[in-house]
Amino acid sequence: MSQNDGPAKSTEASDIHLHRVADYVELSHLAADIVTRVIQENPSDAVTLPTGETPRGMYEELTRRIERGDLDFSSIHFFCLDEYLGKGIDDRSSLTSWLDAAFLTPAGLHGDNIHFIPSTAPNPKAAAADYDKAIADRGGLKLAVVGLGFNGHIAFNEPGSAIDSRTRVVNLTDESRDQNAAYYDGAETIPRQAITIGLGTILESELIVLIVSGASKAAILKTTLKGPITEDVPGSFLRTVGDRLIVIADRDAASSLS
Ligand code: PGA
């Protein structure tokens, strides 16, 4: 790993590797460094990476590395993390379309090993279970990079999600729908349901990286890392995996941690 790996393990959340970095640029580089290392060590295994504002810089950095020939992503099985029910890659408000524009197209990744959430399948419930099985068939996830919702959600595992939940159709909270409508200036109607990779599936990943940026996430990051481990804050379940969790938080996001 490179010098961007940041400070050594913090003692403030037991067993968790907490990297406090100065800013969003450092966060993006460190996340890209970890993704790069895992892919170089496991070039044809399964990973999931998130959509949202937080990973944008990480994707820019990964794209640069792929373009330079420093990172070969071509054999990786990339499982998308979540998607609104009924929305596919051709819908501008879908998460897959965001991912396509932010990473897949710039990085030239369009092979069969990019696994899209089966959000437009005729039987989404069965298709979600098949998607989970496809991850298991590849030996599970080597790496799951995830963001943190303002309500503590991980992917679209909303409050109330069970620790052992699998990839499934879920109901979205109004809070999550509002958070995501904001990306389109409220102009898009966000569906009430989604398919998400399950918490249990994420927690079984060999490595989990939680990326959190900005002062607006400081309160929920503190609750996630210091509050009770509870279904009310799905992100708190990440603490159950011990040293398989790396948290990368920039100074603003980490500002409420002592
Ligand atoms: P964000 O979303 O990166 O856009 O803040 C994170 C999330 O809600 O999971």
Residues whose N, C-alpha, C, O or C-beta is under 5 A from the ligand:
A	BS01	PGA	T51 G52 E53 T54 P55 G147 L148 G149 H153 A155
